[in-house]
Amino acid sequence: MKVFENMEQRIIYMYIELFPSFKPDKNFNEISQKQFYDFIRSIFLKFYESPSLLFSKLNPDDFFMCRHNKKSENKQKSYDTMRKIGITIGKFSIFLYDIGKAGNILNNGSFVVGNSYKIPKNYINILIQCGLDYQKNGVENIFQHKEYNELFSCWKWFSMKSGVDVLHFIFCMFDNDYFYASEIFSKIIKDENQYKKLEKYFLDNNYTRICCHDKRLNLNYYKEYDKKENELKWAWGNRTLGGISVEYDPMMKNPVLLSLRIPYYKILLERFDEMPDDVKNFVKNTGKKCDTCRYCIQMDKTGEKPYQFIMIDDENKMCQYFPAFQYCWEYLDEGIVKNIIGLLRFANGILKNV
């Protein structure tokens, strides 16, 4: 497990761990893109090394274990602090994006931002610490880089590029056709070979691939089994989609989570006898057994409605709701990948005729 000196380092590290490899847009100056890429990455490395550059107070490190129920850990102060840290980093990221739009490049390669855009003094200090020279000339803020004389060409171009938001900007996702999230998560899921095997299954079987959904750095492969196209939600929130969702939560002890999207889980449980033996074992060993939590009968005022579990054999009463809360992993191995593919293949065979 990665050890952090403070909570600020923990949240900053997300930007370092998720920072992709350099993949330039072939329609723009590659040298300029590389200089911008190196510059942005250096900022987060500098923050990690010296978080007090951005934060006036450093907090003792902490983390969460209960991903789907953080409140149960009674760490509201830690939760609020981590959120504030993330917001602070987000505001600085927006600042970098906005001055790219607001600034103009001079003939000597300098970058000028007019007085109409107010630059906080601590942000100027950060940019100086990261290699920029700064001077104030009347109402103008003038920046130069000590080494990267083509840095600002990319900075201006990329902030104005169609389809680029702050997330794409700050992670230097220059190439619109490259699936950055796929590459990123393949390297941090702990078994890259098994990840690629799983990904190949999705690509070979016409699953839709979506990166950075809902302005978060995440990865989704999905196939719709409803007659209409439904909105893509968290893995536990979609009942008609098959596939996976991969998310990163820096508050967690182990940030990465791969969740299985199981379409029409109730129907699959009702067809349990038709499953291959290895898929049966996977479902029995992974799915939630009814624990009389009363979620499924919470609206019943009579007290007569029975629990909505599915009996898959003589012993196992399976809960039919929100299976992604159980079918999720912080790592991959050969057995998990085999079981994921097995269950999705069975689901596809059953549901294509439903």
N, C-alpha and C positions, 0 to 999 in steps of 0.2 A: 504494500500500500504506500502511495506517495505521502510523504510527511511534509506538512506546511508549518511555517513559523507563526502564521497568523491567518485570520479568516480572509483578509484581503488577497493574500497569495493564492488561497484556494480558488477564489472566484476568477482571479486573473489567469490562473493556469488553464482554464477552459479555452481561452483565446490562443494559448500556445499549443495545447494538445490538438485542437481542432484546426489549426492553421494548415491549409492545404499546400501541396507542392506547387511550384510555379508553372502555370499553364497560360501563356500569353494569348491575347487576341491577335490573330495573324494579320489583321487589318490596321494595326497601329504599331508604332515604334516599340520594338521588343526591348531595347536597352532602357528606354524610359519606363516601361512597365516593370522591368526587373529592379530598377532603382526604387521605384515606389513600393514594390513588394518587399524589398529588403528594409526599407525605411519603416513601413508599418509594422513589420515583424519585430524590428529592433525596439519599437516603442513598448510593445508588450513584454519583451524580455527585460527592458529597463524597469517597467512597472513591477515585474515579478522580483527583480533584484532589489529595487528600492521603492516599495509601495507608498512610502511617505511622500513621494513626488506628487501623487494624486490624492492621497488621503491624509487628513490632518491628525487622525487618531487611528491606531492599529488595534485590532481586537484579537483576543486569544482564539486560536483555531477551534472549530467545532464542525460536526457533520451530522447527518441524519442516516438512520438505518431503515426506517419504515417509509418507503418511497410513496406508497399510495395513501398513507395516513400519518403525515408528519406531526399533526396535532397531538397524536397519542404519545409523543415523546416529551411533551411539555417543555419545549424549547422555543417559546414564542419570541424571546429576545434575540436568540441566534437567528431565527427565521427572518425577523424584521431587519436585522443587521445585514444579513446576506443579500436581502432584496435591495437595501439601500446601496450596498457596494455595487451590485449589478447595475442599478440606475445611474450611479456616478460614472461607471465605465461607459454605459450607454450614452450619456450626455457628452462625454469627451469624444466618442465615436461620431456622434451627430455633428459636433463641432468640426471635426476633420472633414467630414462630408460637405458641410455647409460652406466652409471657407474655400473649398475647391470650386463651388458654384459662384461664390461672391468675388473671388480674386481674379486678377489678370496678370499675364506674363509679360515682362518687359523684354526688350531686345537682348539684354545681357543675361537673361535667364532668371532674373529676380522675380519674385511673386509679390504682387501688391494687393493688399486688402484695404479698401477704403474705410473711413471712420463710421460709415453707416452700419458696419458690422462690429459690434462691441466684443473685443477679445479679452477674456479674463486674464489678469496678470499671472495667475498660477499656470494657465495654459501656455502662455508665452514662455515661462520658465521651463516647462516640460519640453517644448519644442527646441529650446536652446540646449537643454541637456541631451537631446536626441540628435544633435548635429546641425541644427539650423542657426544661422546668424540672423539677428534681428536688429532693425533700427526703426525709429519713428521719425517720419519726415512730414511735418505738418499734421494733416489729418490721415496720412497714409501709414499703414503698417507694411514694412518691406522685409521679406524673408529671402534668404539664400541658403543653399546647403554647402557645407565645406567641401564635399566630395562629389555629390550627385548633381551634375549640372543640367541633367535632363529630367530631374525628378518632377518638376512642376508641370511639365507638358502632360504627363500621365495623370497627375493629380487633377488638373482641370478637365481633361478629356473624360476620365473615368467617372467623375462626379456628375457629368452632364450626359453620360451615355444612356441611351434609351433602355429601360428595363432594369437599371441598376438602383437598388435601394441601399440603405445603410449597411445591412447585413452583407450583401455582395461586396460592397465597397471596402468594409473593414477587414474582410477575409480575402481580399484581392482575387475575387472570382471573375477574372477578365473574360474568359471564353464562355459565351452563352451556350455553346453546344456540349460543354464538358460537364459530366456529373460529379461535381466536387464531393458532395456528401457521400457518394458511393465509395470513392477513394479514401476519404477520411475515416469512415467507420470500419472499412476493411482492415485498416492498420491498427485500430485501437480495440477491436472486439476480441483480441487475444489469440485467435486462430484464423489467420488470414486465408489459409487454404480451404477450411471448412466454410468460411464466409463466401468465398468465390464459388464454391460448389453450390451453395444455397442461391446465390445470385444468378448463377447459370440456369438453375431450374426456373426462376422467375422470367428471365429473358427468353428462354426457350418455349415458355408456355403463355406468352402474350399477356403478362402482367404489366400494368401501367407503373412507371417509375416516376416518382415525384421527389425532388430535393427541396429543402428549405420551405416546407409548407408552413403557412401561417406566420411567416417572418421569423422562424426559428431554424437553427441549423439541425435538420433532422433528415431522415430518409424513409420513404414509404414505397413499398411494392404492394399493389392491390389489384383485385379483380372483382367487378361488381356482379352479384348474382340476383339483384332485384331487376324488375322490368324497367325501372327508371333509375337514372344516375343520382346517387345520394351524395350529400356533402361529405367530404373527407374530414373525419374527426379523430380524436385520440383512439387508439386501438380498442380500448374497452367501450367506446361510445358508438361504434359502428356494428350493427348486427347482420348486415347483408354483404359485407366485404370479406374476401379471403386475402391473405398475404401477411406482411409483417410491417412493423413500424420500429424504427431505431431512433432513440432519443438520448440526449445528454443533459443530465441535471447536476450542476457543479455543487449543489448542496449535499449530495449523497456521498457516503463513504466510497462507493463504487459508482461513478457517474453514469456509465453507459447501460442502457437497457434495451434489449430486443424483445418486442412483444408480438405474439402471434395473433393475427386477425382470423377468427374462425367464423365463417358465414353460417347463419341459421343453425346455431349450435344445438338447439332443441331438436330439430329434425335429425341431425347427425346422431345425437344420443338415442333417439327412438329407433335408429337403424343400426344400433350397436352390434347386433348379431352378425351383420354383414361385413363388419370391419375385418381386415386382416389381423392376425393374432398380435403382431407387434404394435399395431395401431390401438388395438383394445388395451394392451398393457400401458401404452402411453397415456391414454385417456383416463384409465383407472388410477394411475399413479400420479397424474398431474392435476386433473380437474378437481374442483371443490366438491366435497361431499356435503350433503345437507346437514347443517348444524343448528337447525331451528332458529335462525337469526330473525325470522319473521319478515324479512324484506318482501317476499313474494305474496304475503297476505296482510301487509300493513294497512291496506285500505278496507279490509273486511271488518264491518261493524257487528256482524252476527256471531263471530267466533266459530262459525261452522265451515268456513272455506278451508279445504285441506292444503297442506304444503304442496308447492308446485314442482317437486323434485321428479326426476326421471329414474325409474328403476332399470338399470342396465343388466343386472343379473340378480341372483337371489340375495345378495348382500349389499350392493352399492347403490345408494340413493344419491344421484348426481344433481347438483344445483345447475340450472340451465342459464343463469344470468351472469353476464360480464366475465366470460372465461379468460379474457386477456389479463385479469388480475392474477391468475395462476399460471397461465401459459406465457411466462416471461423469464428472461435469463440475462444475467450480467456478463455472460461469456458464451462461447459456442464450442462444441466438440462434435465428434463424428456421430455420436448417438443422438444428440439434440437435433442436428441437421437431418439425419435420417428420419426421425420421428415427425419433424415439421413437414417435410416433403410427403411423408406417408399419409399424414392426416389431411393435408391440402389436396393431395391426389384423390383420396377417397371422397372428400367433400365435392370436388369437381365432378367426379363420376355420378354422385347422387344428385347434385343440385342442377346439373345441366338439363335434367329431364323433369324438374319440379315446376 
